[in-house]
Amino acid sequence: MPLVGPVVAEARDADQSPRDGAARLLKDPKGYFADARNWAGKKAKADVQRELSEKKAQRTRLPLLSRLRLAAVH
């Protein structure tokens, strides 16, 4: 639902109905798609940041787990 996101968010923020969002799309398609691109870009950036932080957390956990396993064996 990438193209609907900005209209839904805008409708919630400005207390607009979905009909008002559709009317905006018809009146200002360039602005609507610019908002959709901005929304998609922000979502992609957030997804990448989340993935990187998960990988970083996993890298910091692995040495600790391997040390614990070695301590248990010896």
C-alpha positions in Angstrom: 0.0 0.0 0.0 2.8 2.4 -0.7 0.8 5.0 -2.7 -2.1 5.0 -0.2 0.2 5.7 2.8 0.6 9.5 2.3 -3.2 10.0 1.7 -4.1 7.9 4.8 -1.5 9.8 7.0 -2.6 13.1 5.6 -6.3 12.2 6.2 -5.5 11.3 9.9 -3.4 14.4 10.5 -5.8 16.9 9.0 -9.1 15.1 9.9 -9.8 14.6 6.3 -12.0 11.9 4.8 -10.6 9.4 2.3 -12.7 11.2 -0.3 -10.7 14.4 0.4 -7.5 12.5 -0.1 -8.8 11.2 -3.5 -9.8 14.7 -4.4 -6.3 15.9 -3.6 -4.9 13.2 -5.9 -7.1 14.4 -8.8 -6.3 18.0 -8.2 -2.6 17.7 -7.5 -1.2 14.4 -8.8 2.4 15.7 -8.8 2.2 16.7 -5.2 0.5 13.4 -4.3 3.2 11.4 -6.0 5.9 13.6 -4.5 4.5 12.8 -1.1 4.4 9.1 -1.9 8.1 9.2 -2.9 9.0 11.0 0.3 7.0 8.5 2.3 8.6 5.5 0.5 12.1 7.0 0.9 11.6 7.6 4.6 10.2 4.0 5.1 13.1 2.5 3.1 15.6 4.5 5.2 13.9 3.4 8.5 13.9 -0.3 7.2 17.7 -0.1 6.5 18.4 1.5 9.8 16.4 -1.2 11.6 18.2 -4.0 9.7 21.6 -2.5 10.4 20.9 -2.1 14.1 19.6 -5.7 14.2 22.8 -7.0 12.6 24.9 -4.9 14.9 23.1 -6.3 17.9 23.6 -9.8 16.5 27.3 -9.2 16.0 27.7 -8.1 19.6 25.8 -11.1 20.9 27.8 -13.7 19.0 31.1 -13.3 20.8 29.4 -13.4 24.1 27.6 -16.6 23.2 30.7 -18.2 22.0 32.6 -17.3 25.2 29.8 -18.7 27.2 29.9 -22.0 25.3 33.7 -22.2 25.7 33.4 -21.6 29.4 30.8 -24.3 29.7 33.0 -26.8 27.8 36.2 -26.1 29.8 
